[in-house]
Amino acid sequence: MTYEEAGRLLAVKGQEHVLVGFDSLSRQEQENLLDQIARIDWDVVSMVGKKEKQSFGEISRLPAVDIDEIETRKSEFTEAGLAAIRQGKVGAVLLAGGMGTRLGLDKPKGELDIGINRPLYLFQRLVMNLQEVTEMAGTTLPLYVMTSEKNDAETRRFFAENNYFGYPEEDVSFYVQEMAAAVDYQGKLLKEAPGRLATSPNGNGGWFSSLAKAGLTEDLHRRGVEWLNVFAVDNVLQRIADPSFVGATILSGKNSGSKVVRKVDPYEKMGVICAKDGVPAVVEYYELTPEMAEARDEKGNLIYAFGVILNYLFSVAKLEEVMAKKMPVHVVEKKIPYIDEKGRYHKPEEPNGYKFETLAVDLVAMMGNTLPYEVIRDREFAPIKNLHGVDSLDSARELLEKNGVEL
């Protein structure tokens, strides 16, 4: 895109301020800014001021494979899963675009040292979890690591410096998540530097489209990968490419599987896997009426009991089919650092604008069906969101030690 083309486009969109000070930028900064302008999704930016469609629909229970059934069919599920892994049909995707800012770490979140008496990094522990499965299967599987613009170079460096934590380098691929522009409350594009728009990762729902844009679907096809297990970086206990989970999903004939844990109380703040108008969906806790939240079956168990933990298995064929469809975009209020018209930098303490995100939970609905698969909470759910308190480094360390992990 040329300067003239950018000027005409921005004038039409009422965003002329973006090019103020353009002549004072270096040639590289000018090229980078023009490239950012060329990649703006104006349909998304125009969502500001419009109310998101609230689709509350008719919510109903979605049956899950619970722990009792899994124990009964464990060997059947595991054998099917191991067969798929050995045939090269399974890959893993690590969502690692976040920074460890809330944890006091000015580095990728995966570099957090969770050890006590020895160094043990979050990335390292996740790779060790994957290796437990590959050793069982007698073969490795591809690991795709989604980074962000802010942490890509450092993440690659850290993996290389640590020899990929013992995982084969040829089986590890990195790709950068697509970014979305951020705007103020009037819908005006914000700039984080004179030659750079303020942007943020486009949400965890964009992981597959970003993988495809990076050209990695060719690698999937070359390897014969038919299923992708996608998981978040902050849950240090989760099993990756879990053979029983993989096998149960494949045997179910469904397009996806969703690992879930049983809620500790009716009002726990986590998304619940349900059916909405007959289609699988993740319903936020505030969408359930008190009657629904507290409803119990004949055994006294909560009817809407299963919360998602961002560990999904997706059919690659179905992912490619739905990728052509536009995912729902959510407008989220955020605190967005920016420079003003005089070039002064501001780091707001209160929300000052909007970011635009896609969510993996919406991808579950787009798959058409899913198999909720219950896991034991204390064995597979130890998210690290904070340094102390609930879902913290402290609580994760406690659970790791409870599961026999030496820290």
FIZA-327927 format. One record per residue (C-alpha): x, y, z; residue in one letter. Coordinates in pm, whole numbers, plus 50000, padded with zeros to 5 digits. Example, Ala and Ser with C-alpha at 12.3 -4.5 7.8 and 13.67 -1.06 7.14 Angstrom:
512304955050780A 513674989450714S 
This chain:
500005000050000M 501345034549908T 501095065950120Y 498555080349876E 496385049049888E 496515048650267A 495565085350279G 492505080250060R 491375049650257L 491795066350595L 489955097350476A 486965075950380V 487055058850718K 487495090950918G 490885079851048Q 493195106250895E 495015111051228H 496885078251173V 499225094450918L 500045125351125V 503845127751152G 504405102350874F 507225122550713D 509265121851035S 509315083751046L 512185062450919S 511625044050592R 511205011150780Q 508675026551019E 506745040850724Q 506625006950554E 505524989650873N 502735014850935L 501465012250577L 501504974450608D 499454976450928Q 496914999350760I 496614975450466A 495774946550701R 493044963850906I 489724945350908D 487384975150875W 484284953750928D 485594946051275V 486544982151355V 483064993351251S 481524971651525M 482194999051782V 478935015151886G 476874985751766K 475424961952020K 476634926151995E 473864901751923K 473114883252243Q 472214847752152S 470824832852470F 468784806252286G 467334775452451E 469944760152680I 469874722952754S 472144696752904R 474864681552686L 475744646152798P 479404640652883A 481644610452906V 482114611653281D 484924597553491I 483034565453574D 482474557253206E 486054566553120I 487384542653386E 485164514853252T 486294520252891R 489844532352963K 491674505052771S 489334508252471E 489774546052453F 493524544752515T 494194518352251E 492254538351990A 494114570052083G 497554554052078L 496784538651739A 495964573151597A 499144588151749I 501324559951613R 499784564751269Q 500804601651277G 497214614051285K 497554636251594V 499284669851645G 499344694751932A 498944732651935V 500254753152226L 498644787552264L 501584807552399A 501064843352283G 500694858352629G 503184877252840M 503754870653211G 503054906653314T 500454897753580R 502964873453726L 505714899353752G 507504885553447L 508344908153152D 508764877852927K 506514851852762P 504304835453025K 505784801552935G 509144812753074E 507744814653427L 509904794253666D 507494772453862I 510254753754044G 511114757754412I 514404739354464N 515364738054096R 514554757053778P 511404743253615L 509804764753349Y 506184764153244L 507164756052883F 509434728353011Q 506744712153223R 504234712452935L 506754695652703V 507384669952977M 503634663252990N 503654657352615L 506704634752640Q 504864612052883E 502464604252598V 505074601552321T 507094577152534E 503964556352585M 503244556952211A 506854551052107G 506744580151862T 506744617951865T 504094640751720L 504254676251581P 503974705151826L 502874738651685Y 503534768351913V 501434799451855M 503254830851967T 502444867851932S 504284896951775E 505394907252122K 506944874252227N 507744854451911D 511494861051891A 512014855452264E 509944823252265T 511954808851976R 515194818952147R 514144803352477F 513204770052318F 516464768952121A 518574778852424E 517004750352621N 517374724952337N 513594723352300Y 513454707252646F 514474674152495G 511774673652226Y 512934668751864P 513524702851705E 512184690451371E 508824683951537D 508434719251677V 507054747551461S 506364783451565F 503874807651414Y 502634842251503V 499024849251594Q 497214874551381E 496764908751538M 493744931651552A 493764969551576A 492594986451897A 490385017451908V 489185043552157D 485565047052264Y 484785067651952Q 486135040451723G 489315059751639K 492405038451582L 494965041551860L 498715043351807K 501215028752052E 504165046451885A 504505073051612P 504975046151348G 502835018551491R 499145012251550L 498104998051886A 497244961551824T 496594930252026S 496324892951948P 492954885151792N 491854860652063G 492344823352110N 489684815651849G 492064826651573G 494654799451636W 493814778351330F 493404806851080S 496764820251200S 498304785651157L 496924783750805A 498194818550712K 501634807850832A 501534779750572G 501524752050831L 498464733850696T 500864720850429E 502894705350710D 499734689850856L 498864673650524H 502434662250459R 502504645050797R 498964631150765G 497704649151077V 493924645351110E 493404657851467W 494784687551658L 494814690152036N 494854727152123V 495694738452476F 496634769752670A 500054777152815V 498924784953169D 497484751053276N 500614733453396V 498934700153482L 497064693153162Q 497704661852963R 498514668452599I 497494644452320A 495984623352598D 495434589252429P 492204582052617S 490754616152524F 491854612252162V 490444577152141G 487124585952304A 486624615052062T 487484594451755I 485264565351862L 482374589451926S 482354599551559G 482204636251655K 484194664851502N 485664676551831S 486264668052194G 486264691652492S 488004683852819K 485874694953113V 486014695253493V 483154693553738R 482334727353893K 483114730954263V 479894750654321D 476864761154113P 478114796854071Y 481774790653992E 482894815753730K 483694793253438M 482104785753103G 479834755153106V 479544731152813I 475864728152715C 473684726652410A 472214759352286K 469354755052043D 470624719551996G 474184729651907V 477094724952148P 478094757552308A 480004770952602V 477554790652815V 478964816953048E 478074813653414Y 476004845653406Y 473794831653125E 472444804453355L 469444813553567T 469764805253940P 467334776553881E 469534762253605M 472774768153794A 471434749654099E 469484722353915A 470474686854009R 469734652253870D 468344622154056E 471824614454196K 472184649454337G 474744660354077N 474564694453912L 472914692153571I 475014720553428Y 478174708253594A 480974707153341F 483294736853293G 485704739152999V 489464742053060I 490654752252709L 491864717952605N 490144707252285Y 490594681352012L 489514692351664F 489174674251332S 491524690951081V 489114684150794A 486294701550981K 488574730251083L 489434736450719E 485754734950628E 484664760850885V 487714783250839M 486034799350539A 483204810750766K 483604842650963K 484004836651334M 482074858351579P 484154887851697V 483764900652052H 484294937352141V 486084938952476V 486784969552692E 490474971552782K 493214994152915K 495195002652603I 498525021452618P 498685048252346Y 500295080552231I 498245112152194D 498285137251908E 501425153452056K 503265120652075G 503005117452454R 502775081752585Y 499915071952817H 499425039853016K 495815041953142P 494745027753477E 491135024153362E 489685010053037P 489945035652758N 488945016652446G 488184983852276Y 490044953452154K 488544927551920F 488794890551999E 487674856951866T 487144828552114L 487904791352094A 484534784352257V 482834797851944D 484894773751735L 483414745051936V 479924755751826A 481054759151463M 482254723051464M 478614711851491G 479184686551768N 481594678652049T 482294651852306L 482574666252658P 485214644952833Y 485494647853211E 488894648453378V 489764648153748I 490214684353846R 493154679954084D 495034659453825R 494584680553513E 493564715953604F 496104739453759A 495884772653574P 498334800053668I 496554833553635K 497974851253941N 500984849254170L 498924842054482H 495394831254571G 492964812754345V 494364798754017D 497844810554111S 501464799654107L 500994789654471D 497964767554405S 499594752354094A 502724743154289R 500584726754555E 498764705754295L 501984696754114L 503474683354436E 500214664854508K 500664647754170N 504234637654245G 506054664354044V 509384673554199E 509754711154232L 
